[in-house]
Amino acid sequence: MPKIKSNRGAAKRFKATAGGFKRAASHRRHILTKKSTKRKRQLRSPTHVAACDVREVQQMLPYC
């Protein structure tokens, strides 16, 4: 059997950890002036992929 290619877009967005997959928060690219400092600071920290989406991410990243 040949190797399965991983989805390159997913490889850049998700990182495998012991507890699942880690991802960055959205809404932090532009229009930052109207967002509060607290909101922007909280968006900095990485979060985990939701339990209902883990299976899809695993299919996109077979060797993680």
CHARMM internal coordinates of N, CA and C (Angstrom, degrees):
IC EDIT
DIST 1 N 1 CA 1.4549
DIST 1 CA 1 C 1.5307
ANGL 1 N 1 CA 1 C 110.02
DIST 1 C 2 N 1.3473
ANGL 1 CA 1 C 2 N 117.11
DIHE 1 N 1 CA 1 C 2 N 136.61
DIST 2 N 2 CA 1.4598
ANGL 1 C 2 N 2 CA 118.64
DIHE 1 CA 1 C 2 N 2 CA 175.64
DIST 2 CA 2 C 1.5283
ANGL 2 N 2 CA 2 C 110.88
DIHE 1 C 2 N 2 CA 2 C -75.08
DIST 2 C 3 N 1.3005
ANGL 2 CA 2 C 3 N 114.91
DIHE 2 N 2 CA 2 C 3 N 162.27
DIST 3 N 3 CA 1.4649
ANGL 2 C 3 N 3 CA 119.63
DIHE 2 CA 2 C 3 N 3 CA 177.55
DIST 3 CA 3 C 1.5222
ANGL 3 N 3 CA 3 C 109.95
DIHE 2 C 3 N 3 CA 3 C -69.99
DIST 3 C 4 N 1.3259
ANGL 3 CA 3 C 4 N 116.06
DIHE 3 N 3 CA 3 C 4 N 150.34
DIST 4 N 4 CA 1.4616
ANGL 3 C 4 N 4 CA 121.40
DIHE 3 CA 3 C 4 N 4 CA 177.36
DIST 4 CA 4 C 1.5202
ANGL 4 N 4 CA 4 C 107.84
DIHE 3 C 4 N 4 CA 4 C -89.04
DIST 4 C 5 N 1.3212
ANGL 4 CA 4 C 5 N 116.63
DIHE 4 N 4 CA 4 C 5 N 133.51
DIST 5 N 5 CA 1.4518
ANGL 4 C 5 N 5 CA 120.27
DIHE 4 CA 4 C 5 N 5 CA 177.21
DIST 5 CA 5 C 1.5186
ANGL 5 N 5 CA 5 C 109.86
DIHE 4 C 5 N 5 CA 5 C -76.76
DIST 5 C 6 N 1.3094
ANGL 5 CA 5 C 6 N 115.99
DIHE 5 N 5 CA 5 C 6 N 139.52
DIST 6 N 6 CA 1.4583
ANGL 5 C 6 N 6 CA 119.48
DIHE 5 CA 5 C 6 N 6 CA 175.64
DIST 6 CA 6 C 1.5231
ANGL 6 N 6 CA 6 C 108.51
DIHE 5 C 6 N 6 CA 6 C -86.87
DIST 6 C 7 N 1.3203
ANGL 6 CA 6 C 7 N 116.02
DIHE 6 N 6 CA 6 C 7 N 150.25
DIST 7 N 7 CA 1.4580
ANGL 6 C 7 N 7 CA 122.19
DIHE 6 CA 6 C 7 N 7 CA 177.92
DIST 7 CA 7 C 1.5264
ANGL 7 N 7 CA 7 C 107.97
DIHE 6 C 7 N 7 CA 7 C -70.45
DIST 7 C 8 N 1.3163
ANGL 7 CA 7 C 8 N 117.10
DIHE 7 N 7 CA 7 C 8 N 116.42
DIST 8 N 8 CA 1.4637
ANGL 7 C 8 N 8 CA 120.79
DIHE 7 CA 7 C 8 N 8 CA -172.74
DIST 8 CA 8 C 1.5249
ANGL 8 N 8 CA 8 C 112.29
DIHE 7 C 8 N 8 CA 8 C -67.91
DIST 8 C 9 N 1.3245
ANGL 8 CA 8 C 9 N 117.63
DIHE 8 N 8 CA 8 C 9 N -32.49
DIST 9 N 9 CA 1.4660
ANGL 8 C 9 N 9 CA 120.31
DIHE 8 CA 8 C 9 N 9 CA 176.41
DIST 9 CA 9 C 1.5087
ANGL 9 N 9 CA 9 C 110.96
DIHE 8 C 9 N 9 CA 9 C -65.59
DIST 9 C 10 N 1.3348
ANGL 9 CA 9 C 10 N 116.79
DIHE 9 N 9 CA 9 C 10 N -40.53
DIST 10 N 10 CA 1.4656
ANGL 9 C 10 N 10 CA 121.35
DIHE 9 CA 9 C 10 N 10 CA 178.67
DIST 10 CA 10 C 1.5221
ANGL 10 N 10 CA 10 C 110.61
DIHE 9 C 10 N 10 CA 10 C -69.83
DIST 10 C 11 N 1.3206
ANGL 10 CA 10 C 11 N 117.75
DIHE 10 N 10 CA 10 C 11 N -35.36
DIST 11 N 11 CA 1.4590
ANGL 10 C 11 N 11 CA 121.62
DIHE 10 CA 10 C 11 N 11 CA -179.75
DIST 11 CA 11 C 1.5238
ANGL 11 N 11 CA 11 C 111.45
DIHE 10 C 11 N 11 CA 11 C -62.67
DIST 11 C 12 N 1.3428
ANGL 11 CA 11 C 12 N 116.25
DIHE 11 N 11 CA 11 C 12 N -31.27
DIST 12 N 12 CA 1.4593
ANGL 11 C 12 N 12 CA 120.83
DIHE 11 CA 11 C 12 N 12 CA 178.99
DIST 12 CA 12 C 1.5273
ANGL 12 N 12 CA 12 C 112.25
DIHE 11 C 12 N 12 CA 12 C -81.12
DIST 12 C 13 N 1.3117
ANGL 12 CA 12 C 13 N 117.38
DIHE 12 N 12 CA 12 C 13 N -22.19
DIST 13 N 13 CA 1.4618
ANGL 12 C 13 N 13 CA 121.35
DIHE 12 CA 12 C 13 N 13 CA -174.83
DIST 13 CA 13 C 1.5254
ANGL 13 N 13 CA 13 C 114.75
DIHE 12 C 13 N 13 CA 13 C -97.46
DIST 13 C 14 N 1.3263
ANGL 13 CA 13 C 14 N 117.89
DIHE 13 N 13 CA 13 C 14 N -29.26
DIST 14 N 14 CA 1.4605
ANGL 13 C 14 N 14 CA 121.54
DIHE 13 CA 13 C 14 N 14 CA -174.07
DIST 14 CA 14 C 1.5200
ANGL 14 N 14 CA 14 C 111.36
DIHE 13 C 14 N 14 CA 14 C -120.82
DIST 14 C 15 N 1.3262
ANGL 14 CA 14 C 15 N 115.40
DIHE 14 N 14 CA 14 C 15 N 145.90
DIST 15 N 15 CA 1.4610
ANGL 14 C 15 N 15 CA 122.02
DIHE 14 CA 14 C 15 N 15 CA 177.87
DIST 15 CA 15 C 1.5258
ANGL 15 N 15 CA 15 C 107.40
DIHE 14 C 15 N 15 CA 15 C -127.66
DIST 15 C 16 N 1.3235
ANGL 15 CA 15 C 16 N 117.21
DIHE 15 N 15 CA 15 C 16 N 129.80
DIST 16 N 16 CA 1.4633
ANGL 15 C 16 N 16 CA 121.00
DIHE 15 CA 15 C 16 N 16 CA -178.69
DIST 16 CA 16 C 1.5263
ANGL 16 N 16 CA 16 C 110.52
DIHE 15 C 16 N 16 CA 16 C -75.54
DIST 16 C 17 N 1.3306
ANGL 16 CA 16 C 17 N 116.12
DIHE 16 N 16 CA 16 C 17 N 135.59
DIST 17 N 17 CA 1.4585
ANGL 16 C 17 N 17 CA 122.33
DIHE 16 CA 16 C 17 N 17 CA 175.74
DIST 17 CA 17 C 1.5237
ANGL 17 N 17 CA 17 C 107.90
DIHE 16 C 17 N 17 CA 17 C -129.28
DIST 17 C 18 N 1.3226
ANGL 17 CA 17 C 18 N 116.52
DIHE 17 N 17 CA 17 C 18 N 178.01
DIST 18 N 18 CA 1.4638
ANGL 17 C 18 N 18 CA 120.30
DIHE 17 CA 17 C 18 N 18 CA 179.51
DIST 18 CA 18 C 1.5261
ANGL 18 N 18 CA 18 C 111.50
DIHE 17 C 18 N 18 CA 18 C -66.33
DIST 18 C 19 N 1.3240
ANGL 18 CA 18 C 19 N 117.19
DIHE 18 N 18 CA 18 C 19 N -30.97
DIST 19 N 19 CA 1.4631
ANGL 18 C 19 N 19 CA 120.80
DIHE 18 CA 18 C 19 N 19 CA -177.09
DIST 19 CA 19 C 1.5089
ANGL 19 N 19 CA 19 C 114.29
DIHE 18 C 19 N 19 CA 19 C -96.12
DIST 19 C 20 N 1.3197
ANGL 19 CA 19 C 20 N 118.95
DIHE 19 N 19 CA 19 C 20 N 9.22
DIST 20 N 20 CA 1.4697
ANGL 19 C 20 N 20 CA 121.69
DIHE 19 CA 19 C 20 N 20 CA -179.20
DIST 20 CA 20 C 1.5102
ANGL 20 N 20 CA 20 C 110.59
DIHE 19 C 20 N 20 CA 20 C 135.92
DIST 20 C 21 N 1.3246
ANGL 20 CA 20 C 21 N 116.77
DIHE 20 N 20 CA 20 C 21 N -131.75
DIST 21 N 21 CA 1.4567
ANGL 20 C 21 N 21 CA 121.51
DIHE 20 CA 20 C 21 N 21 CA 179.65
DIST 21 CA 21 C 1.5175
ANGL 21 N 21 CA 21 C 109.63
DIHE 20 C 21 N 21 CA 21 C -125.12
DIST 21 C 22 N 1.3238
ANGL 21 CA 21 C 22 N 115.12
DIHE 21 N 21 CA 21 C 22 N 141.68
DIST 22 N 22 CA 1.4448
ANGL 21 C 22 N 22 CA 122.81
DIHE 21 CA 21 C 22 N 22 CA -179.52
DIST 22 CA 22 C 1.5241
ANGL 22 N 22 CA 22 C 107.59
DIHE 21 C 22 N 22 CA 22 C -101.01
DIST 22 C 23 N 1.3396
ANGL 22 CA 22 C 23 N 116.41
DIHE 22 N 22 CA 22 C 23 N 143.15
DIST 23 N 23 CA 1.4559
ANGL 22 C 23 N 23 CA 120.51
DIHE 22 CA 22 C 23 N 23 CA 179.19
DIST 23 CA 23 C 1.5140
ANGL 23 N 23 CA 23 C 110.05
DIHE 22 C 23 N 23 CA 23 C -142.88
DIST 23 C 24 N 1.3046
ANGL 23 CA 23 C 24 N 117.04
DIHE 23 N 23 CA 23 C 24 N 160.86
DIST 24 N 24 CA 1.4612
ANGL 23 C 24 N 24 CA 121.76
DIHE 23 CA 23 C 24 N 24 CA 176.90
DIST 24 CA 24 C 1.5219
ANGL 24 N 24 CA 24 C 109.35
DIHE 23 C 24 N 24 CA 24 C -89.49
DIST 24 C 25 N 1.3098
ANGL 24 CA 24 C 25 N 116.39
DIHE 24 N 24 CA 24 C 25 N 154.94
DIST 25 N 25 CA 1.4563
ANGL 24 C 25 N 25 CA 121.53
DIHE 24 CA 24 C 25 N 25 CA 178.69
DIST 25 CA 25 C 1.5267
ANGL 25 N 25 CA 25 C 110.12
DIHE 24 C 25 N 25 CA 25 C -79.55
DIST 25 C 26 N 1.3143
ANGL 25 CA 25 C 26 N 116.15
DIHE 25 N 25 CA 25 C 26 N 151.51
DIST 26 N 26 CA 1.4655
ANGL 25 C 26 N 26 CA 121.23
DIHE 25 CA 25 C 26 N 26 CA 178.56
DIST 26 CA 26 C 1.5297
ANGL 26 N 26 CA 26 C 110.34
DIHE 25 C 26 N 26 CA 26 C -90.39
DIST 26 C 27 N 1.3199
ANGL 26 CA 26 C 27 N 117.16
DIHE 26 N 26 CA 26 C 27 N -179.89
DIST 27 N 27 CA 1.4823
ANGL 26 C 27 N 27 CA 125.38
DIHE 26 CA 26 C 27 N 27 CA 176.95
DIST 27 CA 27 C 1.5270
ANGL 27 N 27 CA 27 C 113.30
DIHE 26 C 27 N 27 CA 27 C 69.16
DIST 27 C 28 N 1.3105
ANGL 27 CA 27 C 28 N 117.65
DIHE 27 N 27 CA 27 C 28 N 32.62
DIST 28 N 28 CA 1.4616
ANGL 27 C 28 N 28 CA 119.02
DIHE 27 CA 27 C 28 N 28 CA 179.07
DIST 28 CA 28 C 1.5210
ANGL 28 N 28 CA 28 C 112.01
DIHE 27 C 28 N 28 CA 28 C -129.61
DIST 28 C 29 N 1.3035
ANGL 28 CA 28 C 29 N 117.96
DIHE 28 N 28 CA 28 C 29 N 24.83
DIST 29 N 29 CA 1.4610
ANGL 28 C 29 N 29 CA 121.55
DIHE 28 CA 28 C 29 N 29 CA -177.17
DIST 29 CA 29 C 1.5288
ANGL 29 N 29 CA 29 C 112.81
DIHE 28 C 29 N 29 CA 29 C -96.85
DIST 29 C 30 N 1.3211
ANGL 29 CA 29 C 30 N 117.59
DIHE 29 N 29 CA 29 C 30 N -43.49
DIST 30 N 30 CA 1.4635
ANGL 29 C 30 N 30 CA 120.59
DIHE 29 CA 29 C 30 N 30 CA -177.23
DIST 30 CA 30 C 1.5251
ANGL 30 N 30 CA 30 C 109.11
DIHE 29 C 30 N 30 CA 30 C -151.56
DIST 30 C 31 N 1.3419
ANGL 30 CA 30 C 31 N 115.47
DIHE 30 N 30 CA 30 C 31 N 175.31
DIST 31 N 31 CA 1.4753
ANGL 30 C 31 N 31 CA 123.42
DIHE 30 CA 30 C 31 N 31 CA -174.67
DIST 31 CA 31 C 1.5359
ANGL 31 N 31 CA 31 C 109.40
DIHE 30 C 31 N 31 CA 31 C 54.68
DIST 31 C 32 N 1.3145
ANGL 31 CA 31 C 32 N 115.37
DIHE 31 N 31 CA 31 C 32 N 52.76
DIST 32 N 32 CA 1.4601
ANGL 31 C 32 N 32 CA 120.70
DIHE 31 CA 31 C 32 N 32 CA -176.51
DIST 32 CA 32 C 1.5312
ANGL 32 N 32 CA 32 C 112.96
DIHE 31 C 32 N 32 CA 32 C -90.27
DIST 32 C 33 N 1.3351
ANGL 32 CA 32 C 33 N 117.83
DIHE 32 N 32 CA 32 C 33 N -12.50
DIST 33 N 33 CA 1.4620
ANGL 32 C 33 N 33 CA 119.82
DIHE 32 CA 32 C 33 N 33 CA -175.70
DIST 33 CA 33 C 1.5173
ANGL 33 N 33 CA 33 C 112.12
DIHE 32 C 33 N 33 CA 33 C -68.72
DIST 33 C 34 N 1.3149
ANGL 33 CA 33 C 34 N 118.30
DIHE 33 N 33 CA 33 C 34 N -34.32
DIST 34 N 34 CA 1.4707
ANGL 33 C 34 N 34 CA 120.43
DIHE 33 CA 33 C 34 N 34 CA -178.96
DIST 34 CA 34 C 1.5289
ANGL 34 N 34 CA 34 C 113.01
DIHE 33 C 34 N 34 CA 34 C -83.28
DIST 34 C 35 N 1.3259
ANGL 34 CA 34 C 35 N 117.41
DIHE 34 N 34 CA 34 C 35 N -11.36
DIST 35 N 35 CA 1.4668
ANGL 34 C 35 N 35 CA 120.75
DIHE 34 CA 34 C 35 N 35 CA 179.79
DIST 35 CA 35 C 1.5283
ANGL 35 N 35 CA 35 C 109.41
DIHE 34 C 35 N 35 CA 35 C -87.25
DIST 35 C 36 N 1.3102
ANGL 35 CA 35 C 36 N 115.66
DIHE 35 N 35 CA 35 C 36 N 140.16
DIST 36 N 36 CA 1.4640
ANGL 35 C 36 N 36 CA 119.87
DIHE 35 CA 35 C 36 N 36 CA -177.75
DIST 36 CA 36 C 1.5323
ANGL 36 N 36 CA 36 C 110.74
DIHE 35 C 36 N 36 CA 36 C -71.02
DIST 36 C 37 N 1.3291
ANGL 36 CA 36 C 37 N 115.03
DIHE 36 N 36 CA 36 C 37 N 158.50
DIST 37 N 37 CA 1.4584
ANGL 36 C 37 N 37 CA 121.15
DIHE 36 CA 36 C 37 N 37 CA 179.53
DIST 37 CA 37 C 1.5182
ANGL 37 N 37 CA 37 C 110.72
DIHE 36 C 37 N 37 CA 37 C -61.90
DIST 37 C 38 N 1.3262
ANGL 37 CA 37 C 38 N 117.02
DIHE 37 N 37 CA 37 C 38 N -38.61
DIST 38 N 38 CA 1.4649
ANGL 37 C 38 N 38 CA 121.39
DIHE 37 CA 37 C 38 N 38 CA 178.82
DIST 38 CA 38 C 1.5215
ANGL 38 N 38 CA 38 C 110.79
DIHE 37 C 38 N 38 CA 38 C -62.15
DIST 38 C 39 N 1.3336
ANGL 38 CA 38 C 39 N 116.53
DIHE 38 N 38 CA 38 C 39 N -43.81
DIST 39 N 39 CA 1.4666
ANGL 38 C 39 N 39 CA 121.12
DIHE 38 CA 38 C 39 N 39 CA -179.40
DIST 39 CA 39 C 1.5190
ANGL 39 N 39 CA 39 C 111.11
DIHE 38 C 39 N 39 CA 39 C -63.75
DIST 39 C 40 N 1.3365
ANGL 39 CA 39 C 40 N 116.58
DIHE 39 N 39 CA 39 C 40 N -44.75
DIST 40 N 40 CA 1.4673
ANGL 39 C 40 N 40 CA 120.60
DIHE 39 CA 39 C 40 N 40 CA 179.80
DIST 40 CA 40 C 1.5276
ANGL 40 N 40 CA 40 C 111.48
DIHE 39 C 40 N 40 CA 40 C -65.41
DIST 40 C 41 N 1.3276
ANGL 40 CA 40 C 41 N 117.57
DIHE 40 N 40 CA 40 C 41 N -37.91
DIST 41 N 41 CA 1.4568
ANGL 40 C 41 N 41 CA 121.69
DIHE 40 CA 40 C 41 N 41 CA 178.82
DIST 41 CA 41 C 1.5265
ANGL 41 N 41 CA 41 C 110.78
DIHE 40 C 41 N 41 CA 41 C -65.55
DIST 41 C 42 N 1.3305
ANGL 41 CA 41 C 42 N 117.05
DIHE 41 N 41 CA 41 C 42 N -40.94
DIST 42 N 42 CA 1.4582
ANGL 41 C 42 N 42 CA 120.68
DIHE 41 CA 41 C 42 N 42 CA 179.13
DIST 42 CA 42 C 1.5265
ANGL 42 N 42 CA 42 C 112.23
DIHE 41 C 42 N 42 CA 42 C -69.39
DIST 42 C 43 N 1.3227
ANGL 42 CA 42 C 43 N 117.73
DIHE 42 N 42 CA 42 C 43 N -28.84
DIST 43 N 43 CA 1.4581
ANGL 42 C 43 N 43 CA 121.22
DIHE 42 CA 42 C 43 N 43 CA 178.16
DIST 43 CA 43 C 1.5271
ANGL 43 N 43 CA 43 C 112.09
DIHE 42 C 43 N 43 CA 43 C -73.93
DIST 43 C 44 N 1.3298
ANGL 43 CA 43 C 44 N 116.93
DIHE 43 N 43 CA 43 C 44 N -16.27
DIST 44 N 44 CA 1.4633
ANGL 43 C 44 N 44 CA 121.36
DIHE 43 CA 43 C 44 N 44 CA 178.51
DIST 44 CA 44 C 1.5204
ANGL 44 N 44 CA 44 C 112.98
DIHE 43 C 44 N 44 CA 44 C -66.88
DIST 44 C 45 N 1.3214
ANGL 44 CA 44 C 45 N 116.74
DIHE 44 N 44 CA 44 C 45 N -38.02
DIST 45 N 45 CA 1.4579
ANGL 44 C 45 N 45 CA 120.36
DIHE 44 CA 44 C 45 N 45 CA -173.48
DIST 45 CA 45 C 1.5233
ANGL 45 N 45 CA 45 C 111.49
DIHE 44 C 45 N 45 CA 45 C -75.37
DIST 45 C 46 N 1.3286
ANGL 45 CA 45 C 46 N 118.10
DIHE 45 N 45 CA 45 C 46 N 140.22
DIST 46 N 46 CA 1.4651
ANGL 45 C 46 N 46 CA 120.43
DIHE 45 CA 45 C 46 N 46 CA 179.30
DIST 46 CA 46 C 1.5217
ANGL 46 N 46 CA 46 C 111.72
DIHE 45 C 46 N 46 CA 46 C -72.58
DIST 46 C 47 N 1.3250
ANGL 46 CA 46 C 47 N 115.54
DIHE 46 N 46 CA 46 C 47 N 151.63
DIST 47 N 47 CA 1.4548
ANGL 46 C 47 N 47 CA 121.67
DIHE 46 CA 46 C 47 N 47 CA 178.03
DIST 47 CA 47 C 1.5202
ANGL 47 N 47 CA 47 C 108.90
DIHE 46 C 47 N 47 CA 47 C -124.20
DIST 47 C 48 N 1.3169
ANGL 47 CA 47 C 48 N 116.70
DIHE 47 N 47 CA 47 C 48 N 174.48
DIST 48 N 48 CA 1.4604
ANGL 47 C 48 N 48 CA 120.75
DIHE 47 CA 47 C 48 N 48 CA 178.68
DIST 48 CA 48 C 1.5188
ANGL 48 N 48 CA 48 C 110.68
DIHE 47 C 48 N 48 CA 48 C -96.45
DIST 48 C 49 N 1.3173
ANGL 48 CA 48 C 49 N 115.96
DIHE 48 N 48 CA 48 C 49 N 152.35
DIST 49 N 49 CA 1.4582
ANGL 48 C 49 N 49 CA 121.93
DIHE 48 CA 48 C 49 N 49 CA 175.17
DIST 49 CA 49 C 1.5281
ANGL 49 N 49 CA 49 C 107.70
DIHE 48 C 49 N 49 CA 49 C -67.61
DIST 49 C 50 N 1.3225
ANGL 49 CA 49 C 50 N 116.84
DIHE 49 N 49 CA 49 C 50 N 140.26
DIST 50 N 50 CA 1.4627
ANGL 49 C 50 N 50 CA 121.63
DIHE 49 CA 49 C 50 N 50 CA -179.24
DIST 50 CA 50 C 1.5245
ANGL 50 N 50 CA 50 C 110.13
DIHE 49 C 50 N 50 CA 50 C -61.38
DIST 50 C 51 N 1.3213
ANGL 50 CA 50 C 51 N 115.73
DIHE 50 N 50 CA 50 C 51 N 149.92
DIST 51 N 51 CA 1.4738
ANGL 50 C 51 N 51 CA 121.53
DIHE 50 CA 50 C 51 N 51 CA -176.34
DIST 51 CA 51 C 1.5251
ANGL 51 N 51 CA 51 C 112.06
DIHE 50 C 51 N 51 CA 51 C -59.00
DIST 51 C 52 N 1.3206
ANGL 51 CA 51 C 52 N 117.25
DIHE 51 N 51 CA 51 C 52 N -34.47
DIST 52 N 52 CA 1.4665
ANGL 51 C 52 N 52 CA 120.31
DIHE 51 CA 51 C 52 N 52 CA -178.90
DIST 52 CA 52 C 1.5322
ANGL 52 N 52 CA 52 C 112.64
DIHE 51 C 52 N 52 CA 52 C -72.83
DIST 52 C 53 N 1.3380
ANGL 52 CA 52 C 53 N 118.60
DIHE 52 N 52 CA 52 C 53 N -16.34
DIST 53 N 53 CA 1.4646
ANGL 52 C 53 N 53 CA 122.02
DIHE 52 CA 52 C 53 N 53 CA -178.25
DIST 53 CA 53 C 1.5210
ANGL 53 N 53 CA 53 C 113.67
DIHE 52 C 53 N 53 CA 53 C -104.08
DIST 53 C 54 N 1.3261
ANGL 53 CA 53 C 54 N 118.06
DIHE 53 N 53 CA 53 C 54 N -5.86
DIST 54 N 54 CA 1.4688
ANGL 53 C 54 N 54 CA 121.37
DIHE 53 CA 53 C 54 N 54 CA -175.43
DIST 54 CA 54 C 1.5222
ANGL 54 N 54 CA 54 C 111.22
DIHE 53 C 54 N 54 CA 54 C -61.46
DIST 54 C 55 N 1.3256
ANGL 54 CA 54 C 55 N 117.63
DIHE 54 N 54 CA 54 C 55 N -39.94
DIST 55 N 55 CA 1.4665
ANGL 54 C 55 N 55 CA 121.25
DIHE 54 CA 54 C 55 N 55 CA -177.81
DIST 55 CA 55 C 1.5306
ANGL 55 N 55 CA 55 C 111.51
DIHE 54 C 55 N 55 CA 55 C -62.15
DIST 55 C 56 N 1.3187
ANGL 55 CA 55 C 56 N 117.55
DIHE 55 N 55 CA 55 C 56 N -40.77
DIST 56 N 56 CA 1.4696
ANGL 55 C 56 N 56 CA 121.73
DIHE 55 CA 55 C 56 N 56 CA 178.33
DIST 56 CA 56 C 1.5213
ANGL 56 N 56 CA 56 C 111.19
DIHE 55 C 56 N 56 CA 56 C -65.23
DIST 56 C 57 N 1.3116
ANGL 56 CA 56 C 57 N 116.97
DIHE 56 N 56 CA 56 C 57 N -40.71
DIST 57 N 57 CA 1.4669
ANGL 56 C 57 N 57 CA 120.85
DIHE 56 CA 56 C 57 N 57 CA 179.56
DIST 57 CA 57 C 1.5249
ANGL 57 N 57 CA 57 C 110.01
DIHE 56 C 57 N 57 CA 57 C -66.84
DIST 57 C 58 N 1.3271
ANGL 57 CA 57 C 58 N 117.89
DIHE 57 N 57 CA 57 C 58 N -38.87
DIST 58 N 58 CA 1.4677
ANGL 57 C 58 N 58 CA 121.22
DIHE 57 CA 57 C 58 N 58 CA 177.54
DIST 58 CA 58 C 1.5152
ANGL 58 N 58 CA 58 C 111.40
DIHE 57 C 58 N 58 CA 58 C -62.76
DIST 58 C 59 N 1.3191
ANGL 58 CA 58 C 59 N 117.86
DIHE 58 N 58 CA 58 C 59 N -36.90
DIST 59 N 59 CA 1.4648
ANGL 58 C 59 N 59 CA 120.55
DIHE 58 CA 58 C 59 N 59 CA 178.45
DIST 59 CA 59 C 1.5230
ANGL 59 N 59 CA 59 C 110.92
DIHE 58 C 59 N 59 CA 59 C -68.55
DIST 59 C 60 N 1.3409
ANGL 59 CA 59 C 60 N 116.70
DIHE 59 N 59 CA 59 C 60 N -34.86
DIST 60 N 60 CA 1.4626
ANGL 59 C 60 N 60 CA 119.95
DIHE 59 CA 59 C 60 N 60 CA 178.94
DIST 60 CA 60 C 1.5232
ANGL 60 N 60 CA 60 C 112.44
DIHE 59 C 60 N 60 CA 60 C -74.97
DIST 60 C 61 N 1.3564
ANGL 60 CA 60 C 61 N 116.21
DIHE 60 N 60 CA 60 C 61 N -26.91
DIST 61 N 61 CA 1.4612
ANGL 60 C 61 N 61 CA 121.36
DIHE 60 CA 60 C 61 N 61 CA -179.74
DIST 61 CA 61 C 1.5290
ANGL 61 N 61 CA 61 C 109.27
DIHE 60 C 61 N 61 CA 61 C -122.41
DIST 61 C 62 N 1.3208
ANGL 61 CA 61 C 62 N 118.25
DIHE 61 N 61 CA 61 C 62 N 78.93
DIST 62 N 62 CA 1.4688
ANGL 61 C 62 N 62 CA 120.44
DIHE 61 CA 61 C 62 N 62 CA -172.32
DIST 62 CA 62 C 1.5293
ANGL 62 N 62 CA 62 C 115.11
DIHE 61 C 62 N 62 CA 62 C -68.48
DIST 62 C 63 N 1.3205
ANGL 62 CA 62 C 63 N 119.31
DIHE 62 N 62 CA 62 C 63 N -24.51
DIST 63 N 63 CA 1.4689
ANGL 62 C 63 N 63 CA 120.67
DIHE 62 CA 62 C 63 N 63 CA -175.01
DIST 63 CA 63 C 1.5130
ANGL 63 N 63 CA 63 C 113.17
DIHE 62 C 63 N 63 CA 63 C -107.52
DIST 63 C 64 N 1.3121
ANGL 63 CA 63 C 64 N 118.53
DIHE 63 N 63 CA 63 C 64 N 22.99
DIST 64 N 64 CA 1.4796
ANGL 63 C 64 N 64 CA 121.99
DIHE 63 CA 63 C 64 N 64 CA 178.25
DIST 64 CA 64 C 1.5034
ANGL 64 N 64 CA 64 C 110.87
DIHE 63 C 64 N 64 CA 64 C -98.81
END
COOR INIT
IC SEED 1 N 1 CA 1 C
IC BUILD
